[in-house]
């Protein structure tokens, strides 16, 4: 598009194109103004402004009617294409603003992706097929960094809540697994999440309340690896049932729940909640 044409059409408004379309369909300014619920002087003024932008008359008077000129017919065809595109875009915009369409980049810890929130995520995909849900599975700290780096819109992470925008979406019980024992203090060797991990905070607090100072022989950030090591006789561990009891040879639970790790949906503290994320939170039961 030439610079001259860009300048010529810069002042054209959708309202003016609506006026032109109505007059093209009805043939009378008065009828067009009535249908559009505007005054006839306002409609006439809008069309005169459109003619000034185009640079030539769009109508000629034939008796009491206004007849489109050849350029007017071409401009009318252009107006209808633009109005159709505008209507299509407005529909898409309404869907996005209502949280029924558009992109959503979501981060998940492995437990949320594998079993803890799978029903909700499947229901969300079925309810909102026009939302482009893109998933990333990582550790909690890595997911929080990706949110802060604008690479994710929201993430489901293990607590504690990293900022004031976080909302809890689930709570997962943790149990002791390993050989038979009467009390956790009898366990001599432990296989646990890494010392600085978020889940480990809840484990250490629970063991301290039980009076246990664990001897940790092995650590892993992969709970499936922890479960496998315990199955091979490496000692005791504390895991969610969704991991420990879903492997081919499930571990034996040796306690009631000794702790619960909360899962939070987090976004950037400086960003508002997107409509798509709001729809997902509603699927999680968060309003």
C-alpha positions in Angstrom: 0.0 0.0 0.0 1.4 3.4 -1.0 2.0 6.1 1.5 -0.5 8.3 -0.3 -3.2 5.7 0.0 -2.4 5.1 3.6 -2.8 8.8 4.4 -6.0 9.0 2.3 -7.7 6.2 4.3 -6.2 7.1 7.7 -9.3 9.1 8.6 -11.9 6.5 7.5 -13.9 5.1 10.4 -15.9 1.9 10.7 -19.0 4.1 11.5 -18.7 5.8 8.1 -18.5 2.4 6.4 -21.6 1.3 8.3 -23.4 4.4 7.0 -22.3 3.6 3.4 -23.5 0.0 3.7 -26.9 1.0 5.0 -27.5 3.6 2.3 -26.3 1.0 -0.3 -28.8 -1.5 0.9 -31.8 0.9 1.5 -31.2 3.6 -1.1 -32.4 6.5 1.1 -30.4 8.4 3.7 -33.5 8.7 5.9 -34.2 5.0 5.9 -30.5 4.3 6.6 -30.5 6.7 9.5 -33.6 5.2 11.0 -32.3 1.7 10.8 -29.0 2.7 12.4 -30.8 4.8 15.1 -28.8 8.0 14.2 -30.0 11.3 12.9 -30.1 12.0 9.2 -27.8 15.0 9.5 -25.2 12.9 11.4 -25.4 10.2 8.7 -25.0 12.8 6.0 -22.1 14.4 7.7 -20.4 11.0 8.2 -20.7 10.2 4.5 -19.4 13.6 3.5 -16.4 13.0 5.6 -15.9 9.6 3.9 -16.1 11.3 0.5 -13.4 13.8 1.6 -11.2 10.9 2.7 -11.7 9.1 -0.6 -11.3 12.4 -2.6 -14.3 12.0 -4.9 -18.2 11.9 -4.7 -19.7 8.6 -3.8 -23.3 9.5 -4.6 -25.2 11.3 -7.3 -28.8 12.5 -6.9 -31.4 10.8 -9.0 -34.7 12.4 -8.2 -35.2 11.9 -4.5 -32.9 9.0 -4.3 -29.1 8.9 -3.9 -27.4 6.7 -6.5 -23.9 5.3 -5.9 -21.3 6.4 -8.5 -19.0 3.8 -10.0 -16.4 4.7 -7.3 -19.2 4.6 -4.7 -20.0 1.0 -5.8 -16.3 0.0 -5.4 -16.0 1.8 -2.1 -19.2 0.0 -0.9 -17.7 -3.4 -1.8 -14.5 -2.4 0.1 -16.7 -1.3 3.1 -18.5 -4.6 3.2 -15.3 -6.5 3.2 -13.9 -4.4 6.0 -17.1 -4.7 8.0 -17.2 -8.4 7.6 -13.6 -8.7 8.8 -14.3 -6.4 11.7 -17.3 -8.5 12.7 -15.2 -11.7 12.6 -12.5 -10.1 14.7 -15.0 -8.7 17.1 -16.4 -12.2 17.6 -12.9 -13.6 18.3 -12.2 -10.6 20.6 -15.4 -11.3 22.6 -14.4 -15.0 22.9 -10.9 -14.1 24.1 -12.1 -11.4 26.6 -14.6 -13.9 28.0 -11.9 -16.5 28.5 -13.3 -18.9 25.9 -10.5 -18.7 23.4 -6.9 -17.5 23.0 -3.5 -18.8 24.2 -2.7 -20.0 27.7 0.8 -21.0 28.6 0.6 -23.2 31.7 3.4 -24.7 33.8 2.9 -27.8 36.0 4.9 -29.8 38.4 5.0 -33.4 37.5 2.4 -34.5 40.1 -0.2 -32.0 38.7 0.5 -33.1 35.1 0.5 -36.9 35.8 -2.4 -37.4 38.1 -3.3 -34.6 40.6 -5.1 -32.2 38.2 -5.5 -34.4 35.1 -9.3 -34.6 35.4 -9.6 -30.8 35.6 -7.3 -30.3 32.7 -9.1 -32.7 30.5 -12.4 -31.1 31.4 -11.0 -27.7 30.6 -9.8 -28.8 27.2 -13.3 -30.2 26.4 -15.1 -27.1 27.7 -12.8 -24.6 26.0 -11.5 -26.2 22.7 -10.7 -22.8 21.3 -8.1 -22.1 24.1 -4.7 -23.0 22.9 -3.4 -24.6 26.1 0.4 -25.1 26.0 1.9 -27.1 28.9 5.4 -27.1 30.4 6.3 -29.6 33.1 9.2 -28.5 35.4 10.2 -28.1 39.0 8.4 -25.5 41.1 11.3 -23.1 41.2 12.0 -23.4 37.5 8.3 -22.8 36.8 8.3 -19.6 38.9 11.3 -18.4 37.1 9.6 -19.0 33.7 6.5 -17.1 34.9 8.7 -14.1 36.0 10.5 -14.3 32.6 7.2 -13.9 30.8 7.5 -17.4 29.2 4.5 -18.7 31.1 1.2 -17.1 31.9 0.6 -19.2 35.1 2.1 -22.2 36.8 0.9 -24.8 39.4 3.7 -25.1 42.0 4.3 -26.5 45.4 3.9 -23.9 48.2 4.7 -21.8 50.0 3.0 -19.1 47.9 5.8 -17.1 46.1 3.7 -13.9 45.9 0.4 -12.4 46.9 -1.3 -13.3 43.7 -1.0 -17.0 44.3 -4.1 -19.0 45.1 -4.2 -22.6 46.4 -5.8 -25.1 44.0 -5.0 -28.4 45.7 -3.5 -30.1 48.7 -1.7 -33.4 48.5 -1.1 -35.7 51.5 2.4 -37.2 52.0 3.0 -40.7 53.5 5.9 -42.8 54.8 6.9 -45.7 52.6 9.5 -48.5 53.0 10.0 -51.6 55.1 7.7 -52.3 58.1 8.2 -50.1 61.1 6.3 -49.2 64.3 7.5 -45.6 64.5 9.2 -43.3 62.1 12.1 -42.9 64.5 13.0 -46.5 63.8 13.9 -45.6 60.2 17.6 -45.4 59.9 18.1 -44.5 56.2 16.0 -42.1 54.2 15.6 -41.3 50.5 14.1 -37.8 50.2 13.6 -34.9 47.9 16.6 -32.5 47.8 17.1 -30.4 51.0 16.3 -27.1 49.3 13.2 -28.3 47.5 9.8 -27.0 48.4 8.3 -30.4 49.2 11.3 -31.2 51.5 10.3 -28.2 53.7 7.0 -29.9 54.5 8.7 -33.3 55.0 11.4 -31.9 57.4 8.7 -30.0 59.4 6.6 -33.2 59.7 9.6 -35.3 60.7 10.6 -32.8 63.3 7.2 -32.9 64.9 7.6 -36.7 65.1 10.9 -36.3 66.8 12.8 -37.7 63.8 16.2 -36.5 62.7 16.6 -38.4 59.4 19.8 -39.8 58.0 19.5 -39.1 54.3 21.5 -41.4 52.2 20.0 -40.4 48.8 18.2 -37.4 47.4 16.4 -36.9 44.1 14.1 -34.3 42.7 12.4 -37.0 40.7 9.9 -38.8 42.9 9.7 -41.8 40.6 13.4 -42.3 41.1 12.9 -42.0 44.9 10.2 -44.6 44.7 12.4 -47.0 42.7 15.3 -46.6 45.2 13.0 -47.5 48.1 11.6 -50.5 46.2 15.3 -51.6 45.8 15.8 -51.4 49.5 17.5 -48.1 49.9 15.5 -47.2 53.0 12.4 -45.2 53.8 10.9 -42.1 52.1 8.0 -39.7 52.2 6.0 -39.4 49.0 2.5 -38.7 47.7 0.4 -41.8 47.0 0.0 -40.8 43.4 3.7 -41.6 42.9 4.5 -44.3 45.4 1.4 -46.4 44.8 1.1 -46.1 41.0 4.4 -47.8 39.9 4.3 -51.3 38.6 5.3 -52.7 42.1 3.7 -50.2 44.5 5.4 -49.2 47.7 3.7 -50.1 51.0 2.2 -47.2 53.0 3.6 -47.2 56.5 1.8 -44.2 58.1 -1.2 -42.0 58.0 -0.6 -38.7 56.2 2.2 -37.0 58.1 2.0 -33.8 56.0 0.2 -32.0 53.2 1.9 -30.1 50.5 -0.3 -27.3 49.1 -0.3 -26.5 45.4 -0.7 -22.9 44.3 -1.5 -21.3 40.9 0.9 -18.4 40.5 1.3 -15.6 38.1 3.5 -12.5 37.9 2.7 -10.1 40.7 2.8 -7.2 38.3 0.3 -8.8 35.8 -3.4 -9.1 35.9 -5.1 -12.5 35.6 -5.8 -13.3 32.0 -9.4 -14.3 31.0 -8.0 -17.7 29.9 -6.3 -18.3 33.3 -9.5 -17.2 35.1 -11.4 -19.8 33.2 -8.9 -22.5 34.2 -9.0 -21.4 37.8 -12.8 -21.8 37.7 -12.2 -25.4 36.5 -10.1 -25.9 39.6 -12.9 -24.6 41.7 -11.3 -21.2 42.5 -13.5 -18.2 42.0 
